[in-house]
């Protein structure tokens, strides 16, 4: 049975964030920032979503995302965070040493422009 996509209610925009486990620094250099930005681009090519803005801070990140249909946010974030964690661990030879992020990303509907 084909599944039909449902447009998100009112075109809802979300503030999405996640932090490094134990306040671990995720972004130590411009190269770390660029590597994450490459992952954003790769993820968007496979799982498109409207990225209104994002901010990378040494131990966490923020996005403002505007999904077109139900499920876009979760699918985009799952792919983005899994790819980032895998590459981060491999680059730092930390595979098998635990989580990179505190847990699943957090998302909150944006209710006002402020």
DSSP file (Angstrom, degrees, kcal/mol; ACC not computed):
  #  RESIDUE AA STRUCTURE BP1 BP2  ACC     N-H-->O    O-->H-N    N-H-->O    O-->H-N    TCO  KAPPA ALPHA  PHI   PSI    X-CA   Y-CA   Z-CA
    1    1 A X              0   0    0      0, 0.0     2,-0.1     0, 0.0     0, 0.0   0.000 360.0 360.0 360.0 125.6    0.0    0.0    0.0
    2    2 A X        -     0   0    0      1,-0.1     2,-0.5     0, 0.0     0, 0.0  -0.394 360.0-135.3 -68.3 141.6    1.6    3.3   -1.0
    3    3 A X        -     0   0    0     -2,-0.1     2,-0.4     0, 0.0    -1,-0.1  -0.836  14.2-145.6 -98.4 130.2    2.2    5.7    1.8
    4    4 A X        -     0   0    0     -2,-0.5     2,-0.3     1,-0.0     0, 0.0  -0.783  14.9-125.0 -98.0 139.7    1.2    9.3    1.3
    5    5 A X        -     0   0    0     -2,-0.4     2,-0.5    64,-0.0    66,-0.1  -0.591  19.1-146.6 -81.5 141.5    3.2   12.1    2.8
    6    6 A X        -     0   0    0     -2,-0.3    64,-2.9    64,-0.2     3,-0.1  -0.933  18.6-119.5-111.4 128.6    1.4   14.6    4.9
    7    7 A X  B     -A   69   0A   0     -2,-0.5    62,-0.3    62,-0.3     3,-0.1  -0.396  39.8-101.2 -63.6 139.2    2.5   18.2    5.0
    8    8 A X    >   -     0   0    0     60,-1.1     3,-2.1    59,-0.2    -1,-0.1  -0.313  51.6 -84.0 -62.3 145.9    3.6   19.3    8.4
    9    9 A X  G >  S-     0   0    0      1,-0.3     3,-1.0     2,-0.2    -1,-0.2  -0.289 105.8 -16.5 -56.4 119.7    0.9   21.4   10.3
   10   10 A X  G 3  S-     0   0    0      1,-0.2    -1,-0.3    -3,-0.1     3,-0.1   0.674 115.7 -73.1  61.5  17.7    1.2   25.0    9.2
   11   11 A X  G <  S-     0   0    0     -3,-2.1    -1,-0.2     1,-0.1    -2,-0.2   0.946  71.6-151.3  61.9  47.0    4.6   24.4    7.8
   12   12 A X    <   -     0   0    0     -3,-1.0    55,-0.4     1,-0.1     2,-0.3  -0.198   6.1-146.7 -60.7 138.4    6.1   24.2   11.3
   13   13 A X        -     0   0    0     97,-0.4    97,-3.3    53,-0.2     2,-0.4  -0.828  14.5-152.7-104.3 144.0    9.7   25.3   11.9
   14   14 A X  E     -BC  65 109B   0     51,-3.2    51,-2.5    -2,-0.3     2,-0.6  -0.944  15.9-142.7-125.5 140.4   11.8   23.5   14.5
   15   15 A X  E     -BC  64 108B   0     93,-3.1    93,-2.4    -2,-0.4     2,-0.4  -0.898  32.2-173.3 -92.2 122.3   14.8   24.5   16.7
   16   16 A X  E     +BC  63 107B   0     47,-2.6    47,-2.7    -2,-0.6     2,-0.3  -0.948   9.2 162.7-124.2 138.3   16.9   21.3   16.8
   17   17 A X  E     -BC  62 106B   0     89,-2.6    89,-2.8    -2,-0.4     2,-0.3  -0.977  15.7-178.1-149.9 162.5   20.0   20.8   19.0
   18   18 A X  E     -B   61   0B   0     43,-1.5    43,-2.1    -2,-0.3     2,-0.3  -0.964  13.7-147.6-157.9 154.9   22.4   18.2   20.4
   19   19 A X  E     -B   60   0B   0     -2,-0.3    83,-2.6    41,-0.2    84,-0.3  -0.862  27.8 -99.3-124.1 154.9   25.5   18.3   22.6
   20   20 A X  B >   -E  101   0C   0     39,-3.2     3,-1.4     4,-0.3    81,-0.3  -0.492  51.7 -97.5 -68.5 142.4   28.6   16.3   23.0
   21   21 A X  G >  S+     0   0    0     79,-2.4     3,-1.7     1,-0.3    -1,-0.1  -0.362 107.5   6.2 -62.1 137.7   28.5   13.7   25.7
   22   22 A X  G 3  S-     0   0    0      1,-0.3    -1,-0.3    -3,-0.1     3,-0.1   0.811 131.7 -66.2  59.1  30.9   30.1   14.9   28.9
   23   23 A X  G <  S+     0   0    0     -3,-1.4    -1,-0.3     1,-0.2    -2,-0.2   0.725  84.8 174.8  61.2  23.3   30.6   18.4   27.3
   24   24 A X    <   -     0   0    0     -3,-1.7     2,-0.5    76,-0.1    -4,-0.3  -0.314  36.3-112.0 -59.3 138.2   33.0   16.8   24.9
   25   25 A X        +     0   0    0      1,-0.2    34,-0.3    -3,-0.1     3,-0.2  -0.635  35.5 176.8 -75.3 123.7   34.2   19.2   22.2
   26   26 A X  S    S+     0   0    0     32,-2.9     2,-0.6    -2,-0.5    33,-0.2   0.741  73.6  43.6 -93.5 -30.5   32.9   18.1   18.8
   27   27 A X        +     0   0    0     31,-2.2    -1,-0.2    30,-0.2    33,-0.1  -0.912  57.0 153.7-125.0 102.5   34.3   21.0   16.8
   28   28 A X        +     0   0    0     -2,-0.6     2,-0.3    -3,-0.2    -1,-0.1   0.589  66.3  16.4-103.0 -14.3   37.9   21.8   17.6
   29   29 A X  S  > S-     0   0    0      1,-0.1     4,-1.9    29,-0.1     3,-0.2  -0.929  81.7 -97.1-151.6 169.0   39.0   23.4   14.4
   30   30 A X  H  > S+     0   0    0     -2,-0.3     4,-2.7     1,-0.2     5,-0.2   0.848 122.8  58.7 -60.0 -33.5   37.9   24.9   11.1
   31   31 A X  H  > S+     0   0    0      2,-0.2     4,-2.4     1,-0.2    -1,-0.2   0.889 103.6  50.6 -65.1 -38.4   38.5   21.4    9.6
   32   32 A X  H  > S+     0   0    0      2,-0.2     4,-2.0     1,-0.2    -1,-0.2   0.917 111.1  49.2 -63.2 -42.9   36.0   19.9   12.0
   33   33 A X  H  X S+     0   0    0     -4,-1.9     4,-2.5     1,-0.2    -2,-0.2   0.937 112.4  47.4 -61.0 -47.1   33.4   22.6   11.1
   34   34 A X  H  X S+     0   0    0     -4,-2.7     4,-2.3     1,-0.2    -2,-0.2   0.886 109.2  53.8 -63.4 -38.9   34.0   21.9    7.3
   35   35 A X  H  X S+     0   0    0     -4,-2.4     4,-1.7     2,-0.2    -1,-0.2   0.910 110.8  46.4 -62.8 -41.1   33.7   18.1    7.8
   36   36 A X  H  X S+     0   0    0     -4,-2.0     4,-2.2     2,-0.2    -2,-0.2   0.905 110.9  52.3 -67.4 -40.8   30.3   18.6    9.6
   37   37 A X  H  X S+     0   0    0     -4,-2.5     4,-2.2     1,-0.2    -2,-0.2   0.866 106.8  53.7 -62.6 -35.9   29.1   21.0    6.9
   38   38 A X  H  X S+     0   0    0     -4,-2.3     4,-2.6     2,-0.2    -1,-0.2   0.904 107.7  50.7 -62.8 -40.3   30.1   18.4    4.3
   39   39 A X  H  X S+     0   0    0     -4,-1.7     4,-2.6     2,-0.2    -2,-0.2   0.888 107.4  53.7 -65.7 -38.5   27.9   15.9    6.2
   40   40 A X  H  X S+     0   0    0     -4,-2.2     4,-2.5     2,-0.2    -2,-0.2   0.953 111.3  45.6 -58.2 -49.4   25.0   18.4    6.1
   41   41 A X  H  X S+     0   0    0     -4,-2.2     4,-1.6     1,-0.2    -2,-0.2   0.918 113.5  48.7 -61.2 -45.0   25.3   18.7    2.3
   42   42 A X  H  X S+     0   0    0     -4,-2.6     4,-1.0     1,-0.2    -1,-0.2   0.909 112.5  48.6 -61.6 -42.2   25.6   14.9    1.8
   43   43 A X  H >X S+     0   0    0     -4,-2.6     4,-3.7     1,-0.2     3,-0.5   0.903 108.5  53.3 -65.9 -41.5   22.5   14.4    4.0
   44   44 A X  H 3< S+     0   0    0     -4,-2.5    -1,-0.2     1,-0.2    -2,-0.2   0.825 103.6  57.7 -63.9 -30.7   20.5   17.0    2.2
   45   45 A X  H 3< S+     0   0    0     -4,-1.6    -1,-0.2    -5,-0.2     3,-0.2   0.827 120.0  28.9 -67.9 -30.7   21.2   15.3   -1.1
   46   46 A X  H << S+     0   0    0     -4,-1.0     2,-0.3    -3,-0.5    -2,-0.2   0.807 136.8  24.3 -96.7 -37.9   19.7   12.0    0.2
   47   47 A X  S  < S-     0   0    0     -4,-3.7    -1,-0.2    -5,-0.2    -2,-0.2  -0.725  85.2-153.4-131.9  79.6   17.1   13.4    2.7
   48   48 A X        +     0   0    0     -2,-0.3     2,-0.3    -3,-0.2    20,-0.2  -0.193  24.1 157.8 -62.3 145.1   16.2   16.9    1.7
   49   49 A X        -     0   0    0     18,-0.1     2,-0.7    19,-0.1    18,-0.2  -0.958  46.8-101.6-156.1 154.9   15.0   19.4    4.3
   50   50 A X  E     -D   66   0B   0     16,-1.0    16,-2.7    -2,-0.3     2,-0.8  -0.752  32.6-160.3 -85.0 116.9   14.9   23.2    4.4
   51   51 A X  E     +D   65   0B   0     -2,-0.7    14,-0.2    14,-0.2     3,-0.1  -0.876  13.0 178.8 -98.4 109.9   17.8   24.4    6.6
   52   52 A X  E     -     0   0B   0     12,-2.6     2,-0.3    -2,-0.8    -1,-0.2   0.883  65.7 -31.6 -77.9 -40.5   17.0   28.0    7.7
   53   53 A X  E     -D   64   0B   0     11,-1.3    11,-2.6     2,-0.0    -1,-0.3  -0.975  54.6-163.6-167.5 164.7   20.1   28.3    9.8
   54   54 A X  E     -D   63   0B   0     -2,-0.3     2,-0.4     9,-0.2     9,-0.2  -0.981   4.5-157.8-153.9 160.2   22.6   26.4   11.9
   55   55 A X  E     -D   62   0B   0      7,-2.4     7,-2.3    -2,-0.3     2,-0.5  -0.985   6.7-153.4-143.7 127.7   25.3   27.2   14.4
   56   56 A X  E     -D   61   0B   0     -2,-0.4     2,-0.3     5,-0.2     5,-0.2  -0.910  15.4-179.5-105.1 126.1   28.3   25.1   15.4
   57   57 A X  E >   -D   60   0B   0      3,-2.9     3,-1.6    -2,-0.5   -31,-0.3  -0.893  44.2-100.6-120.2 149.9   29.6   25.6   18.9
   58   58 A X  T 3  S+     0   0    0     -2,-0.3   -32,-2.9     1,-0.3   -31,-2.2   0.806 119.0  23.7 -45.7 -40.3   32.6   23.6   20.2
   59   59 A X  T 3  S+     0   0    0    -34,-0.3   -39,-3.2   -33,-0.2     2,-0.3   0.359 130.4  10.3-112.3   8.4   30.6   21.2   22.3
   60   60 A X  E <   -BD  19  57B   0     -3,-1.6    -3,-2.9   -41,-0.3     2,-0.3  -0.979  59.6-134.9-165.7 177.5   27.2   21.3   20.5
   61   61 A X  E     -BD  18  56B   0    -43,-2.1   -43,-1.5    -2,-0.3     2,-0.3  -0.967   6.4-154.0-142.8 158.7   25.2   22.5   17.5
   62   62 A X  E     -BD  17  55B   0     -7,-2.3    -7,-2.4    -2,-0.3     2,-0.3  -0.976  10.2-174.7-131.5 145.5   21.8   24.2   16.7
   63   63 A X  E     -BD  16  54B   0    -47,-2.7   -47,-2.6    -2,-0.3     2,-0.5  -0.963  20.1-150.6-131.7 152.9   19.7   24.1   13.6
   64   64 A X  E     -BD  15  53B   0    -11,-2.6   -12,-2.6    -2,-0.3   -11,-1.3  -0.971  32.9-177.9-117.8 111.6   16.5   25.8   12.5
   65   65 A X  E     -BD  14  51B   0    -51,-2.5   -51,-3.2    -2,-0.5     2,-0.4  -0.849  24.1-162.4-118.2 146.8   14.8   23.3   10.2
   66   66 A X  E     - D   0  50B   0    -16,-2.7   -16,-1.0    -2,-0.3   -53,-0.2  -0.798  17.0-159.2-128.9  86.6   11.6   23.5    8.2
   67   67 A X        -     0   0    0     -2,-0.4   -59,-0.2   -55,-0.4   -18,-0.1  -0.335  11.3-151.3 -68.4 147.9   10.4   20.1    7.1
   68   68 A X  S    S+     0   0    0    -20,-0.2   -60,-1.1     1,-0.2     2,-0.3   0.851  77.1  15.4 -85.0 -38.6    8.0   19.8    4.2
   69   69 A X  B >  S-A    7   0A   0    -62,-0.3     3,-1.9   -58,-0.1     4,-0.4  -0.913  94.9 -78.6-135.3 160.2    6.3   16.6    5.3
   70   70 A X  T 3  S+     0   0    0    -64,-2.9   -64,-0.2    -2,-0.3    -2,-0.0  -0.292 115.8  27.3 -54.2 137.7    5.9   14.5    8.4
   71   71 A X  T 3> S+     0   0    0    -66,-0.1     4,-2.3    -4,-0.0    -1,-0.2   0.144  89.4 103.3  95.0 -19.4    9.0   12.3    9.0
   72   72 A X  H <> S+     0   0    0     -3,-1.9     4,-2.7     1,-0.2     5,-0.3   0.917  80.0  50.5 -61.9 -43.4   11.5   14.6    7.2
   73   73 A X  H  > S+     0   0    0     -4,-0.4     4,-2.7     1,-0.2     5,-0.2   0.952 113.7  43.0 -61.2 -51.7   12.9   16.0   10.4
   74   74 A X  H  > S+     0   0    0      1,-0.2     4,-2.5     2,-0.2     5,-0.2   0.901 115.6  48.8 -63.2 -41.9   13.6   12.6   12.0
   75   75 A X  H  X S+     0   0    0     -4,-2.3     4,-1.9     2,-0.2     5,-0.2   0.920 113.7  46.3 -66.0 -43.5   15.0   11.1    8.8
   76   76 A X  H  X S+     0   0    0     -4,-2.7     4,-2.6    -5,-0.2    -2,-0.2   0.946 115.7  45.1 -62.2 -48.9   17.3   14.0    8.2
   77   77 A X  H  X S+     0   0    0     -4,-2.7     4,-2.9    -5,-0.3     5,-0.3   0.871 110.2  54.0 -67.6 -37.3   18.6   14.1   11.8
   78   78 A X  H  X S+     0   0    0     -4,-2.5     4,-2.2    -5,-0.2     5,-0.3   0.953 113.8  41.9 -60.7 -48.3   19.0   10.3   12.0
   79   79 A X  H  X S+     0   0    0     -4,-1.9     4,-2.2    -5,-0.2     5,-0.2   0.927 116.7  48.7 -65.3 -44.2   21.2   10.3    8.9
   80   80 A X  H  X S+     0   0    0     -4,-2.6     4,-2.5    -5,-0.2    -2,-0.2   0.947 115.3  42.2 -61.1 -50.7   23.1   13.4    9.9
   81   81 A X  H  X S+     0   0    0     -4,-2.9     4,-2.5     2,-0.2     5,-0.2   0.870 114.8  49.7 -70.3 -36.4   23.9   12.4   13.5
   82   82 A X  H  X S+     0   0    0     -4,-2.2     4,-2.3    -5,-0.3    -1,-0.2   0.926 113.6  46.1 -66.8 -43.3   24.8    8.8   12.6
   83   83 A X  H  X S+     0   0    0     -4,-2.2     4,-2.5    -5,-0.3     5,-0.3   0.930 114.2  48.4 -64.5 -44.7   27.1    9.9    9.9
   84   84 A X  H  X S+     0   0    0     -4,-2.5     4,-2.9    -5,-0.2     5,-0.2   0.941 112.4  47.6 -61.7 -47.7   28.7   12.5   12.0
   85   85 A X  H  X S+     0   0    0     -4,-2.5     4,-2.5     1,-0.2     5,-0.2   0.919 112.9  49.1 -60.8 -44.2   29.2   10.1   15.0
   86   86 A X  H  X S+     0   0    0     -4,-2.3     4,-2.2    -5,-0.2    -1,-0.2   0.942 116.2  41.3 -61.4 -49.0   30.7    7.4   12.8
   87   87 A X  H  X S+     0   0    0     -4,-2.5     4,-2.7     2,-0.2    -2,-0.2   0.879 113.4  53.6 -69.1 -37.6   33.2    9.8   11.1
   88   88 A X  H  X S+     0   0    0     -4,-2.9     4,-1.8    -5,-0.3    -2,-0.2   0.935 111.7  45.5 -61.3 -47.0   34.0   11.6   14.3
   89   89 A X  H  <>S+     0   0    0     -4,-2.5     5,-3.2    -5,-0.2     6,-0.6   0.913 114.4  47.5 -65.0 -43.3   34.9    8.3   16.0
   90   90 A X  H ><5S+     0   0    0     -4,-2.2     3,-1.2    -5,-0.2    -2,-0.2   0.934 110.7  51.6 -63.4 -45.2   37.0    7.0   13.1
   91   91 A X  H 3<5S+     0   0    0     -4,-2.7    -1,-0.2     1,-0.3    -2,-0.2   0.859 117.9  37.9 -60.7 -36.5   38.9   10.3   12.7
   92   92 A X  T 3<5S-     0   0    0     -4,-1.8    -1,-0.3    -5,-0.2    -2,-0.2   0.303 110.1-119.1 -98.7   8.4   39.8   10.3   16.4
   93   93 A X  T < 5S+     0   0    0     -3,-1.2    -3,-0.2    -4,-0.3    -4,-0.1   0.916  75.6 129.6  53.3  46.3   40.3    6.6   16.6
   94   94 A X    > < +     0   0    0     -5,-3.2     3,-2.1    -6,-0.2    -4,-0.2   0.181  20.7 142.2-113.5  12.5   37.6    6.4   19.2
   95   95 A X  T 3  S+     0   0    0     -6,-0.6    -9,-0.0     1,-0.3     0, 0.0  -0.366  74.4  19.0 -60.0 129.6   35.5    3.6   17.7
   96   96 A X  T 3  S+     0   0    0      2,-0.2    -1,-0.3    -2,-0.1     3,-0.1   0.477  95.7 105.0  89.9   3.1   34.1    1.4   20.5
   97   97 A X  S <  S-     0   0    0     -3,-2.1     2,-0.2     1,-0.3    -2,-0.1   0.154  86.7 -95.2-104.5  19.3   34.6    4.1   23.2
   98   98 A X        -     0   0    0     -4,-0.1    -1,-0.3     0, 0.0    -2,-0.2  -0.527  64.0 -16.9 106.9-170.7   31.0    5.1   23.7
   99   99 A X        -     0   0    0     -2,-0.2     3,-0.1     1,-0.1   -78,-0.0  -0.270  34.0-157.2 -75.0 156.1   28.7    7.8   22.4
  100  100 A X  S    S+     0   0    0    -80,-0.1   -79,-2.4     1,-0.1     2,-0.2   0.799  81.1  43.1 -94.8 -43.7   29.6   11.0   20.8
  101  101 A X  B    S-E   20   0C   0    -81,-0.3   -81,-0.3     1,-0.1     3,-0.1  -0.644  88.5-112.9-104.0 160.5   26.4   12.9   21.6
  102  102 A X  S    S-     0   0    0    -83,-2.6     2,-0.3    -2,-0.2   -82,-0.1   0.785  80.8 -67.6 -61.5 -27.7   24.4   13.0   24.9
  103  103 A X  S    S-     0   0    0    -84,-0.3    -1,-0.1   -82,-0.0     3,-0.1  -0.967  88.8  -9.2 168.8-158.2   21.6   11.2   23.2
  104  104 A X  S    S-     0   0    0     -2,-0.3    -2,-0.0     1,-0.1   -26,-0.0  -0.311  82.7 -92.7 -61.8 148.5   19.0   11.6   20.5
  105  105 A X        -     0   0    0    -87,-0.1     2,-0.4     1,-0.1   -87,-0.2  -0.163  37.1-128.9 -58.1 158.4   18.7   15.2   19.2
  106  106 A X  E     -C   17   0B   0    -89,-2.8   -89,-2.6    -3,-0.1     2,-0.4  -0.902  24.4-171.8-110.1 141.7   16.2   17.5   20.9
  107  107 A X  E     -C   16   0B   0     -2,-0.4     2,-0.4   -91,-0.2   -91,-0.2  -0.998   7.2-175.4-138.3 142.5   13.6   19.5   18.8
  108  108 A X  E     -C   15   0B   0    -93,-2.4   -93,-3.1    -2,-0.4     2,-0.1  -0.999  30.8-114.5-135.5 131.6   11.2   22.2   19.7
  109  109 A X  E     -C   14   0B   0     -2,-0.4     2,-0.6   -95,-0.2   -95,-0.3  -0.427  30.7-124.0 -63.3 138.8    8.6   23.9   17.5
  110  110 A X        +     0   0    0    -97,-3.3   -97,-0.4     1,-0.2    -1,-0.1  -0.768  32.5 177.1 -85.0 120.7    9.3   27.5   16.9
  111  111 A X        +     0   0    0     -2,-0.6     2,-0.3     1,-0.1    -1,-0.2   0.653  60.3  23.4-103.4 -17.6    6.3   29.4   18.1
  112  112 A X  S    S-     0   0    0      1,-0.1    -1,-0.1     0, 0.0     0, 0.0  -0.952  73.2-116.9-142.4 162.9    7.3   33.0   17.5
  113  113 A X              0   0    0     -2,-0.3    -1,-0.1     1,-0.3    -3,-0.0   0.800 360.0 360.0 -67.4 -29.5    9.8   35.0   15.5
  114  114 A X              0   0    0     -3,-0.0    -1,-0.3     0, 0.0     0, 0.0   0.506 360.0 360.0 -69.9 360.0   11.6   36.1   18.6
